[in-house]
């Protein structure tokens, strides 16, 4: 036996789901199999230091019925990527045997005496199963991204040996009541294989055959089992001898150093795998007295719509709290939910609500002890936070304007259907926050049908998460839906952009689909980058849910799970190219995409001000600086929304829309809002209208420098520069600021983007445009906040002096080129100072009082406003002459 073992010491490795693994070890003394135990009990066993006790035994059943115990350390387990959803083992699974009893009672003798009648090991029906070389059997294939977290775990692998075929299985079972782990069963079913061949295949190791090669098929990206062929990659194994006297394989092994390194997985993937569908250990961590939660729970609570944060302004300790983010497809907020969020902000938060760039609320400062109260209150008042964060589809954007038009209504309904299609189904959210109470909401039948359809292998059969499986997606996933021309949603920044296509009568016919957009990047790592989405194709309107599902599944199966910096779908498309990506998506879609339909030019639409809805009612779009609702503004909005029973929409530009307003309510509503500083757009500085910033300090753990707290002062300084170089008041540039490179406020689409890259310093990005269709480019690094004017003054001055007719600042910077712009900055000595004159601006008291009244609305003096009016008039006249 020792000689046989020694002769089998050569290398063998096999690939499971694209993961190189040393799961099997040839040698007659036993088997060592590295299989991940994905059950939620695993982590509790780890925390209780019971790993050795529950995982000591893996047994090889050989010809003589000997069980060889092998110790396996849980920490060193390597992923086996071919598993099945939880539930009873189907009889269609080839080569598996049901294992019952506890660790110390395997009933080997019972099995060996009469294998087919054994109560301990029950061979399963052998007529189906997985695709096996030479057509031995066929059956279901489970993708790699769904490691099982419930009862059964197994690995199944066919191996071809010359003209024969044999198979083996490894499988474990957890008992949720006793927390015991059953041992592995490892054996060869010669009586099964004989049905497909003239004689049973059995092996032992000893004398060698000169030409023996063993080919092992590879699992590829979870798409199924690829059988070995001359063109397939094959691994040469130790030479072996066939022996017809044996009915079971004697020993199997791989070397300690596999030929190919094991695929790395991020910690978050392991947390998801061990979580029992995003439950454990969050459910236990929420019960502790500590104000914070551990690392796995911190990652899992994101799927529930929350982030753990602490106040970074404090020194000497950390005060933990939680941010909650709602999920509001299309930005729709019912009256009841708005009033609830307003109350929760005062009772449990920091007294403010924040409108986000993805049309949701953020509620900051909630203590851990109050989380369940706040979550359950949101759920019971027509709201949800499920999936607002985490590795799954986030809130689906759509134009917030409540126009009663076929295209807008169809876009919004489609956004809601996509959101429903991709909402998690396993109930973890309700189990945690409302003790399993399911809040019933009706779904359109087409959503249910699309979710359940598995005609093209998109789903995990019998899984609580038919689309996501246990691993969900590699990273966050963002979708937006809109109508032609309306780019209020920044359509090209999303993983999927969906555009309604209508006929000449305005009837929706189908959708153009963009794919591959995304903002996040990492400083000083050029392999990470923002990216614009590109056209994928057109689909008829009845197919949109199936097409979206196919794209999501393509990312689920092929997106990187080893390094989260590269896990977004934009990197997959950048690596593959759009043609290969389209081909793979079409396999899951089941059809070819039709050619992209021509679209008109995009236009940014803020939907601010008063507008007709189209049904006799009005809506009013209100600008909210940085989306922060607090103080007088919060009280005024509460008063108006509650008094008139108004519903609300949140825009992707951090603003708010009041809907369904009667014409007779317009004047009193305008008065109340204006007194609280919620002015009509013509009275708001144009720079503020398009500006956005992320929250950053003090609560965001990723922030490098200020954003929301810094942008008011930065915009005032930009306005002062405008005045200094002679730009008109009604001229503007799109300014967006983030405290880190993750890009939450989409700064890489701005004409002037400021991205925090150090304490009180920013990376400057230039070149976006006002319609949000052009990607900005990195211009300068490490610009200190105190030095902004040194950069902006020459840029804005030469824009005014050298721009073409109606040329925006972003377009100007791209046309001139960054080298020339830097030359302007280096040689800048300031604009030529105009001659000073004594001007008497107001000849009479009435004129002064009228000007003073208008100036106060803009927080300016009468003299300042009058000078702006004069400068703008002079600049306008000069521009007219030059044109």
ROBALUM-497806 format. One line per 5 residues: their letters; for each residue y, z, x of C-alpha. Coordinates in steps of 0.05 Angstrom, whole numbers, plus 5000, padded with zeros to 4 digits. Example, Ala and Ser with C-alpha at 12.3 -4.5 7.8 and 13.67 -1.06 7.14 Angstrom:
as) 4910,5156,5246 | 4979,5143,5273 $
// end
This chain:
xxxxx) 5000,5000,5000 | 5047,5016,5057 | 5033,4948,5088 | 5046,4915,5022 | 5111,4953,5015 $
xxxxx) 5132,4935,5086 | 5116,4862,5074 | 5162,4864,5014 | 5222,4890,5051 | 5258,4824,5051 $
xxxxx) 5321,4815,5009 | 5322,4801,4935 | 5381,4808,4890 | 5393,4786,4819 | 5455,4772,4779 $
xxxxx) 5468,4804,4712 | 5527,4778,4673 | 5560,4754,4736 | 5551,4822,4769 | 5510,4823,4833 $
xxxxx) 5465,4883,4828 | 5409,4915,4869 | 5376,4941,4806 | 5304,4928,4827 | 5271,4951,4890 $
xxxxx) 5204,4920,4913 | 5154,4971,4938 | 5091,5004,4912 | 5118,5074,4912 | 5164,5067,4852 $
xxxxx) 5224,5034,4822 | 5298,5048,4830 | 5340,5015,4776 | 5415,5021,4775 | 5434,5015,4702 $
xxxxx) 5498,5042,4672 | 5486,5095,4619 | 5543,5079,4572 | 5534,5133,4520 | 5592,5179,4506 $
xxxxx) 5546,5237,4522 | 5546,5212,4593 | 5615,5239,4608 | 5600,5306,4575 | 5537,5311,4617 $
xxxxx) 5578,5296,4678 | 5629,5349,4662 | 5573,5399,4652 | 5543,5380,4719 | 5477,5363,4686 $
xxxxx) 5470,5294,4716 | 5410,5311,4758 | 5374,5345,4702 | 5380,5289,4652 | 5372,5229,4698 $
xxxxx) 5318,5249,4747 | 5263,5205,4721 | 5252,5131,4721 | 5180,5113,4718 | 5137,5055,4738 $
xxxxx) 5075,5047,4695 | 5026,5013,4740 | 4953,4993,4733 | 4929,5064,4742 | 4977,5096,4694 $
xxxxx) 5015,5133,4749 | 5087,5153,4734 | 5131,5153,4796 | 5193,5196,4786 | 5256,5171,4820 $
xxxxx) 5322,5209,4823 | 5383,5170,4802 | 5454,5193,4813 | 5498,5176,4755 | 5559,5166,4799 $
xxxxx) 5524,5109,4836 | 5501,5070,4776 | 5516,4997,4776 | 5533,4958,4713 | 5479,4919,4678 $
xxxxx) 5518,4870,4635 | 5466,4847,4586 | 5460,4897,4529 | 5457,4899,4455 | 5498,4932,4400 $
xxxxx) 5478,5001,4375 | 5424,5010,4323 | 5350,5002,4318 | 5317,4955,4367 | 5302,4890,4331 $
xxxxx) 5231,4865,4331 | 5257,4799,4356 | 5271,4826,4425 | 5218,4799,4472 | 5186,4844,4524 $
xxxxx) 5217,4910,4502 | 5177,4971,4482 | 5200,5028,4438 | 5200,5093,4476 | 5195,5159,4439 $
xxxxx) 5186,5232,4459 | 5224,5272,4510 | 5227,5268,4586 | 5165,5309,4598 | 5120,5278,4545 $
xxxxx) 5111,5204,4556 | 5040,5199,4532 | 5017,5154,4588 | 4944,5167,4575 | 4953,5151,4501 $
xxxxx) 4985,5085,4520 | 4934,5066,4572 | 4875,5082,4528 | 4899,5037,4472 | 4967,5003,4487 $
xxxxx) 4971,4966,4422 | 4959,5027,4379 | 4998,5078,4421 | 5047,5121,4382 | 5088,5132,4445 $
xxxxx) 5097,5060,4468 | 5099,5008,4413 | 5099,4935,4435 | 5147,4895,4393 | 5139,4829,4358 $
xxxxx) 5136,4776,4412 | 5153,4713,4374 | 5227,4712,4387 | 5275,4744,4437 | 5322,4714,4487 $
xxxxx) 5324,4645,4517 | 5271,4643,4571 | 5253,4590,4623 | 5202,4539,4598 | 5218,4554,4525 $
xxxxx) 5176,4617,4522 | 5220,4646,4467 | 5289,4640,4437 | 5336,4687,4402 | 5401,4725,4405 $
xxxxx) 5445,4730,4466 | 5494,4786,4474 | 5557,4774,4516 | 5570,4813,4578 | 5632,4848,4554 $
xxxxx) 5595,4892,4505 | 5557,4947,4542 | 5523,4988,4489 | 5549,5058,4476 | 5501,5082,4423 $
xxxxx) 5425,5088,4423 | 5392,5035,4466 | 5406,5005,4534 | 5366,4952,4565 | 5364,4897,4616 $
xxxxx) 5320,4837,4605 | 5310,4783,4657 | 5262,4724,4663 | 5237,4703,4731 | 5202,4638,4746 $
xxxxx) 5146,4638,4796 | 5121,4567,4810 | 5092,4543,4743 | 5085,4612,4714 | 5134,4659,4682 $
xxxxx) 5137,4733,4675 | 5188,4781,4646 | 5206,4853,4650 | 5251,4902,4615 | 5285,4967,4630 $
xxxxx) 5308,5009,4574 | 5333,5079,4559 | 5346,5119,4497 | 5394,5176,4484 | 5381,5228,4431 $
xxxxx) 5448,5251,4403 | 5419,5315,4376 | 5385,5340,4439 | 5425,5302,4491 | 5361,5285,4526 $
xxxxx) 5353,5220,4563 | 5287,5184,4562 | 5259,5151,4623 | 5257,5078,4639 | 5198,5036,4621 $
xxxxx) 5181,4980,4669 | 5120,4936,4659 | 5097,4865,4652 | 5068,4838,4587 | 5014,4792,4612 $
xxxxx) 4984,4787,4542 | 5051,4760,4518 | 5059,4709,4572 | 4989,4683,4565 | 5007,4654,4498 $
xxxxx) 5052,4605,4533 | 5007,4589,4593 | 4935,4573,4607 | 4922,4638,4643 | 4957,4705,4649 $
xxxxx) 5003,4714,4709 | 4994,4777,4750 | 5017,4794,4819 | 5004,4840,4877 | 5035,4842,4946 $
xxxxx) 4993,4829,5007 | 4973,4763,5039 | 5026,4710,5035 | 5031,4642,5003 | 5068,4593,5047 $
xxxxx) 5110,4558,4994 | 5126,4613,4945 | 5197,4616,4919 | 5222,4656,4861 | 5281,4630,4823 $
xxxxx) 5324,4677,4782 | 5369,4649,4728 | 5440,4676,4726 | 5479,4703,4668 | 5546,4668,4669 $
xxxxx) 5607,4702,4639 | 5569,4729,4581 | 5557,4660,4551 | 5482,4668,4552 | 5422,4660,4597 $
xxxxx) 5423,4601,4643 | 5352,4581,4662 | 5335,4565,4733 | 5334,4492,4753 | 5336,4453,4817 $
xxxxx) 5411,4452,4812 | 5417,4525,4797 | 5428,4576,4851 | 5361,4605,4872 | 5344,4665,4914 $
xxxxx) 5286,4664,4962 | 5239,4723,4952 | 5183,4753,4994 | 5120,4712,4992 | 5069,4742,4945 $
xxxxx) 4996,4734,4927 | 4969,4722,4857 | 4912,4765,4834 | 4877,4751,4769 | 4844,4819,4770 $
xxxxx) 4908,4856,4753 | 4941,4860,4686 | 5007,4893,4708 | 5055,4880,4764 | 5044,4931,4819 $
xxxxx) 5114,4939,4847 | 5183,4909,4846 | 5243,4924,4891 | 5308,4900,4922 | 5337,4921,4989 $
xxxxx) 5389,4974,4998 | 5440,4922,5019 | 5443,4865,4968 | 5461,4796,4991 | 5523,4794,4947 $
xxxxx) 5570,4852,4935 | 5572,4886,4868 | 5629,4864,4824 | 5684,4915,4821 | 5708,4941,4754 $
xxxxx) 5772,4978,4740 | 5769,5050,4719 | 5795,5033,4650 | 5734,4988,4638 | 5689,5048,4653 $
xxxxx) 5730,5093,4608 | 5723,5044,4551 | 5649,5035,4563 | 5635,5110,4560 | 5682,5125,4501 $
xxxxx) 5637,5112,4441 | 5686,5060,4415 | 5751,5095,4438 | 5732,5165,4414 | 5707,5205,4473 $
xxxxx) 5736,5245,4509 | 5801,5238,4469 | 5771,5275,4410 | 5756,5335,4454 | 5820,5333,4494 $
xxxxx) 5862,5337,4431 | 5829,5404,4415 | 5849,5439,4480 | 5910,5484,4488 | 5936,5444,4547 $
xxxxx) 6000,5404,4533 | 5970,5342,4565 | 5904,5304,4565 | 5859,5279,4621 | 5859,5210,4652 $
xxxxx) 5805,5177,4609 | 5837,5204,4545 | 5905,5181,4570 | 5878,5110,4573 | 5842,5114,4507 $
xxxxx) 5899,5142,4466 | 5936,5077,4480 | 5888,5041,4433 | 5911,5091,4380 | 5983,5071,4392 $
xxxxx) 6008,5127,4437 | 6027,5140,4510 | 6030,5207,4545 | 6097,5217,4579 | 6138,5271,4613 $
xxxxx) 6212,5281,4624 | 6227,5253,4693 | 6297,5283,4693 | 6267,5353,4698 | 6252,5383,4765 $
xxxxx) 6202,5437,4783 | 6151,5420,4730 | 6129,5372,4677 | 6142,5377,4602 | 6091,5331,4570 $
xxxxx) 6101,5295,4505 | 6075,5232,4470 | 6107,5167,4449 | 6080,5137,4385 | 6088,5063,4370 $
xxxxx) 6077,5034,4301 | 6045,4968,4285 | 6086,4925,4237 | 6065,4852,4233 | 6128,4809,4223 $
xxxxx) 6169,4872,4233 | 6159,4890,4160 | 6174,4963,4144 | 6167,4988,4072 | 6220,5035,4046 $
xxxxx) 6172,5094,4044 | 6151,5084,4117 | 6223,5079,4142 | 6243,5144,4109 | 6179,5177,4136 $
xxxxx) 6194,5154,4208 | 6265,5179,4200 | 6240,5247,4180 | 6187,5250,4235 | 6239,5235,4288 $
xxxxx) 6278,5296,4268 | 6219,5343,4256 | 6174,5326,4315 | 6211,5277,4360 | 6277,5275,4398 $
xxxxx) 6319,5258,4337 | 6322,5183,4348 | 6281,5121,4329 | 6275,5062,4375 | 6266,4990,4353 $
xxxxx) 6223,4951,4402 | 6222,4880,4426 | 6156,4871,4388 | 6184,4890,4320 | 6157,4961,4318 $
xxxxx) 6183,5032,4319 | 6176,5079,4378 | 6179,5153,4365 | 6189,5194,4429 | 6179,5266,4447 $
xxxxx) 6121,5287,4402 | 6084,5348,4429 | 6008,5343,4434 | 5998,5398,4383 | 6036,5357,4331 $
xxxxx) 6002,5290,4344 | 5951,5294,4288 | 6004,5316,4238 | 6050,5259,4257 | 5994,5206,4260 $
xxxxx) 5964,5226,4193 | 6033,5227,4161 | 6046,5156,4184 | 5978,5133,4159 | 5989,5165,4091 $
xxxxx) 6057,5132,4083 | 6039,5059,4089 | 6040,5057,4165 | 5994,5052,4225 | 5996,5057,4300 $
xxxxx) 5926,5028,4310 | 5927,4975,4365 | 6001,4980,4380 | 5981,4993,4453 | 5917,4984,4492 $
xxxxx) 5871,4927,4512 | 5871,4890,4447 | 5916,4848,4403 | 5984,4881,4398 | 6035,4873,4341 $
xxxxx) 6039,4801,4317 | 6111,4775,4317 | 6142,4729,4265 | 6215,4714,4245 | 6242,4776,4211 $
xxxxx) 6288,4738,4165 | 6264,4746,4093 | 6280,4675,4073 | 6244,4653,4011 | 6223,4587,4041 $
xxxxx) 6154,4558,4045 | 6152,4553,4121 | 6179,4623,4134 | 6134,4655,4082 | 6074,4617,4109 $
xxxxx) 6089,4638,4180 | 6095,4711,4160 | 6031,4710,4119 | 5995,4677,4177 | 6020,4731,4224 $
xxxxx) 5994,4785,4177 | 5926,4750,4172 | 5920,4744,4247 | 5937,4818,4254 | 5884,4836,4203 $
xxxxx) 5832,4791,4236 | 5841,4825,4303 | 5847,4897,4279 | 5792,4943,4306 | 5737,4955,4255 $
xxxxx) 5696,5013,4283 | 5736,5068,4251 | 5754,5107,4313 | 5827,5111,4293 | 5813,5144,4226 $
xxxxx) 5759,5188,4254 | 5808,5219,4303 | 5871,5226,4260 | 5849,5233,4187 | 5778,5260,4197 $
xxxxx) 5744,5195,4180 | 5783,5181,4116 | 5790,5106,4111 | 5856,5082,4083 | 5834,5024,4040 $
xxxxx) 5875,4961,4043 | 5854,4895,4014 | 5844,4836,4061 | 5847,4763,4042 | 5777,4734,4037 $
xxxxx) 5793,4682,4090 | 5805,4738,4140 | 5739,4772,4125 | 5702,4706,4128 | 5734,4687,4195 $
xxxxx) 5719,4755,4226 | 5646,4754,4205 | 5633,4681,4223 | 5588,4676,4284 | 5568,4603,4279 $
xxxxx) 5593,4590,4350 | 5571,4654,4385 | 5638,4691,4382 | 5613,4757,4354 | 5571,4817,4374 $
xxxxx) 5517,4818,4320 | 5511,4885,4283 | 5566,4916,4326 | 5619,4961,4296 | 5668,4916,4333 $
xxxxx) 5644,4845,4320 | 5701,4813,4359 | 5718,4865,4412 | 5651,4898,4427 | 5653,4963,4467 $
xxxxx) 5697,4935,4523 | 5752,4905,4478 | 5796,4856,4518 | 5810,4857,4592 | 5883,4873,4579 $
xxxxx) 5938,4872,4527 | 5942,4810,4483 | 6005,4785,4448 | 6013,4734,4392 | 6074,4706,4357 $
xxxxx) 6081,4660,4297 | 6144,4622,4279 | 6172,4559,4247 | 6203,4499,4283 | 6271,4512,4315 $
xxxxx) 6269,4588,4303 | 6257,4620,4371 | 6276,4691,4351 | 6206,4711,4373 | 6208,4685,4445 $
xxxxx) 6149,4642,4428 | 6133,4620,4499 | 6125,4690,4526 | 6062,4705,4486 | 5988,4697,4501 $
xxxxx) 5985,4655,4438 | 6044,4622,4404 | 6032,4593,4335 | 6082,4545,4303 | 6079,4522,4230 $
xxxxx) 6078,4446,4222 | 6102,4420,4154 | 6104,4352,4121 | 6167,4317,4098 | 6168,4359,4035 $
xxxxx) 6166,4424,4073 | 6093,4438,4056 | 6055,4473,4112 | 5999,4428,4139 | 5976,4462,4203 $
xxxxx) 5997,4494,4268 | 6015,4476,4339 | 5986,4527,4387 | 6015,4548,4454 | 5975,4591,4503 $
xxxxx) 5984,4628,4568 | 6052,4662,4565 | 6065,4731,4594 | 6120,4770,4629 | 6089,4824,4672 $
xxxxx) 6087,4820,4748 | 6086,4864,4810 | 6141,4869,4862 | 6126,4837,4929 | 6060,4808,4904 $
xxxxx) 6070,4734,4896 | 6002,4724,4863 | 6030,4759,4802 | 6083,4723,4762 | 6115,4712,4694 $
xxxxx) 6091,4649,4659 | 6111,4606,4600 | 6059,4586,4549 | 6039,4513,4547 | 6013,4469,4490 $
xxxxx) 5939,4474,4473 | 5935,4431,4411 | 5941,4426,4336 | 5896,4454,4282 | 5895,4446,4206 $
xxxxx) 5922,4506,4169 | 5853,4527,4144 | 5827,4533,4215 | 5881,4576,4247 | 5841,4642,4244 $
xxxxx) 5780,4609,4276 | 5822,4577,4330 | 5857,4643,4347 | 5791,4679,4348 | 5762,4627,4395 $
xxxxx) 5820,4637,4443 | 5813,4712,4441 | 5738,4708,4455 | 5750,4661,4513 | 5795,4713,4544 $
xxxxx) 5747,4768,4527 | 5689,4734,4562 | 5726,4706,4622 | 5788,4748,4635 | 5784,4791,4698 $
xxxxx) 5762,4863,4689 | 5763,4883,4762 | 5838,4885,4776 | 5885,4897,4718 | 5943,4863,4753 $
xxxxx) 5907,4797,4740 | 5874,4811,4673 | 5923,4776,4627 | 5902,4709,4599 | 5959,4674,4636 $
xxxxx) 5921,4684,4701 | 5857,4655,4672 | 5894,4593,4649 | 5931,4588,4714 | 5865,4591,4752 $
xxxxx) 5826,4544,4707 | 5880,4495,4685 | 5894,4479,4612 | 5841,4425,4607 | 5783,4470,4626 $
xxxxx) 5811,4526,4583 | 5815,4479,4523 | 5744,4456,4534 | 5717,4527,4534 | 5758,4548,4473 $
xxxxx) 5731,4487,4436 | 5660,4512,4446 | 5677,4576,4409 | 5721,4539,4359 | 5668,4488,4344 $
xxxxx) 5717,4430,4341 | 5764,4390,4385 | 5837,4407,4381 | 5881,4352,4353 | 5941,4326,4392 $
xxxxx) 6002,4371,4393 | 6054,4351,4341 | 6125,4336,4364 | 6174,4393,4351 | 6250,4396,4348 $
xxxxx) 6290,4435,4400 | 6284,4510,4398 | 6343,4554,4381 | 6352,4629,4387 | 6368,4657,4319 $
xxxxx) 6391,4729,4313 | 6392,4732,4237 | 6450,4781,4241 | 6502,4786,4186 | 6498,4773,4111 $
xxxxx) 6453,4717,4086 | 6423,4692,4021 | 6348,4704,4018 | 6337,4647,3969 | 6314,4689,3910 $
xxxxx) 6383,4714,3888 | 6383,4773,3934 | 6418,4783,4001 | 6396,4809,4068 | 6439,4840,4122 $
xxxxx) 6422,4837,4196 | 6452,4893,4237 | 6461,4896,4312 | 6433,4960,4344 | 6450,4969,4417 $
xxxxx) 6383,4972,4455 | 6347,4986,4390 | 6364,5061,4392 | 6379,5091,4323 | 6410,5159,4326 $
xxxxx) 6470,5201,4308 | 6518,5173,4255 | 6481,5107,4254 | 6416,5141,4236 | 6448,5180,4180 $
xxxxx) 6483,5119,4152 | 6421,5077,4152 | 6382,5132,4118 | 6435,5138,4065 | 6437,5064,4049 $
xxxxx) 6362,5052,4053 | 6346,5113,4010 | 6401,5103,3959 | 6387,5029,3946 | 6312,5033,3957 $
xxxxx) 6315,4978,4009 | 6258,4951,4052 | 6270,4938,4125 | 6252,4886,4178 | 6254,4898,4253 $
xxxxx) 6273,4837,4296 | 6244,4819,4364 | 6314,4830,4392 | 6314,4904,4375 | 6357,4896,4314 $
xxxxx) 6346,4915,4241 | 6350,4876,4176 | 6361,4907,4107 | 6328,4864,4053 | 6330,4853,3978 $
xxxxx) 6404,4873,3969 | 6440,4857,3904 | 6506,4821,3911 | 6542,4880,3878 | 6518,4927,3933 $
xxxxx) 6547,4887,3990 | 6616,4919,3993 | 6595,4993,3989 | 6538,4981,4039 | 6585,4946,4088 $
xxxxx) 6634,5004,4084 | 6583,5058,4098 | 6552,5020,4156 | 6619,5002,4188 | 6641,5075,4188 $
xxxxx) 6579,5091,4229 | 6592,5035,4279 | 6543,4984,4250 | 6592,4926,4250 | 6586,4854,4229 $
xxxxx) 6566,4808,4287 | 6636,4777,4293 | 6662,4846,4311 | 6609,4859,4364 | 6619,4838,4436 $
xxxxx) 6579,4773,4445 | 6548,4802,4509 | 6517,4858,4468 | 6489,4811,4414 | 6436,4781,4460 $
xxxxx) 6427,4837,4510 | 6363,4878,4513 | 6336,4935,4556 | 6272,4975,4559 | 6274,5051,4552 $
xxxxx) 6259,5066,4626 | 6285,5134,4647 | 6275,5190,4629 | 6208,5182,4594 | 6174,5119,4618 $
xxxxx) 6127,5136,4676 | 6132,5065,4705 | 6208,5063,4711 | 6238,5053,4780 | 6311,5056,4757 $
xxxxx) 6353,5058,4694 | 6352,5007,4638 | 6371,5031,4569 | 6416,5086,4594 | 6448,5039,4645 $
xxxxx) 6459,4976,4604 | 6521,4999,4565 | 6560,5010,4629 | 6533,4946,4660 | 6555,4904,4601 $
xxxxx) 6625,4934,4603 | 6629,4916,4677 | 6606,4845,4663 | 6659,4839,4609 | 6711,4863,4659 $
xxxxx) 6687,4810,4708 | 6693,4757,4653 | 6765,4778,4642 | 6780,4779,4716 | 6755,4707,4728 $
xxxxx) 6786,4681,4663 | 6725,4671,4619 | 6736,4672,4544 | 6717,4732,4502 | 6671,4691,4457 $
xxxxx) 6633,4665,4517 | 6570,4701,4536 | 6507,4702,4578 | 6439,4730,4559 | 6430,4795,4597 $
xxxxx) 6365,4833,4598 | 6349,4895,4640 | 6283,4930,4655 | 6269,4991,4697 | 6207,4960,4729 $
xxxxx) 6175,4891,4737 | 6129,4896,4676 | 6180,4859,4636 | 6180,4895,4569 | 6249,4869,4552 $
xxxxx) 6230,4799,4575 | 6281,4796,4631 | 6248,4735,4662 | 6274,4693,4603 | 6347,4717,4612 $
xxxxx) 6405,4678,4641 | 6418,4742,4680 | 6358,4788,4688 | 6362,4854,4724 | 6294,4882,4743 $
xxxxx) 6290,4951,4775 | 6263,4948,4846 | 6287,5015,4874 | 6330,5075,4859 | 6396,5049,4831 $
xxxxx) 6379,4978,4853 | 6356,4914,4818 | 6324,4848,4832 | 6368,4794,4802 | 6337,4736,4764 $
xxxxx) 6376,4674,4744 | 6362,4611,4706 | 6337,4627,4636 | 6374,4596,4578 | 6402,4619,4512 $
xxxxx) 6346,4586,4471 | 6292,4624,4510 | 6255,4562,4534 | 6266,4566,4609 | 6237,4615,4659 $
xxxxx) 6286,4651,4704 | 6275,4653,4780 | 6283,4709,4829 | 6351,4704,4862 | 6365,4767,4902 $
xxxxx) 6328,4832,4917 | 6352,4904,4925 | 6422,4895,4897 | 6452,4964,4890 | 6483,4979,4823 $
xxxxx) 6550,4994,4856 | 6550,4924,4887 | 6539,4884,4823 | 6610,4857,4821 | 6603,4829,4891 $
xxxxx) 6548,4784,4864 | 6571,4771,4793 | 6645,4755,4806 | 6633,4693,4848 | 6577,4670,4803 $
xxxxx) 6618,4674,4739 | 6680,4647,4772 | 6646,4584,4797 | 6610,4576,4731 | 6678,4573,4697 $
xxxxx) 6706,4526,4750 | 6648,4478,4761 | 6607,4477,4697 | 6595,4413,4659 | 6612,4405,4586 $
xxxxx) 6581,4461,4545 | 6536,4480,4604 | 6508,4550,4597 | 6507,4599,4655 | 6432,4594,4663 $
xxxxx) 6432,4519,4665 | 6490,4520,4714 | 6453,4564,4764 | 6392,4518,4764 | 6434,4455,4772 $
xxxxx) 6476,4483,4829 | 6416,4514,4865 | 6406,4583,4893 | 6426,4566,4964 | 6494,4541,4942 $
xxxxx) 6503,4602,4897 | 6488,4649,4956 | 6539,4611,4997 | 6591,4624,4942 | 6575,4698,4946 $
xxxxx) 6579,4701,5022 | 6647,4667,5024 | 6676,4702,4963 | 6745,4733,4973 | 6763,4741,4901 $
xxxxx) 6800,4696,4851 | 6872,4677,4866 | 6915,4732,4835 | 6962,4703,4782 | 7036,4717,4785 $
xxxxx) 7055,4781,4747 | 7103,4774,4689 | 7134,4825,4643 | 7112,4805,4573 | 7134,4837,4509 $
xxxxx) 7073,4826,4466 | 7097,4854,4400 | 7163,4834,4372 | 7156,4876,4309 | 7121,4938,4285 $
xxxxx) 7078,4903,4232 | 7047,4857,4283 | 7031,4915,4328 | 6999,4957,4273 | 6956,4898,4250 $
xxxxx) 6933,4885,4322 | 6922,4960,4333 | 6877,4964,4272 | 6834,4906,4295 | 6831,4934,4366 $
xxxxx) 6805,5002,4343 | 6745,4968,4311 | 6726,4944,4381 | 6744,5009,4416 | 6803,4975,4450 $
xxxxx) 6878,4984,4453 | 6925,4936,4418 | 6951,4912,4486 | 6880,4898,4511 | 6862,4858,4450 $
xxxxx) 6927,4819,4451 | 6917,4801,4524 | 6846,4777,4509 | 6871,4733,4452 | 6924,4703,4498 $
xxxxx) 6876,4691,4555 | 6825,4659,4509 | 6878,4613,4479 | 6902,4591,4548 | 6831,4581,4573 $
xxxxx) 6813,4541,4511 | 6873,4496,4520 | 6858,4485,4594 | 6785,4469,4578 | 6807,4420,4526 $
xxx) 6851,4384,4577 | 6796,4382,4629 | 6747,4354,4579 $
// end
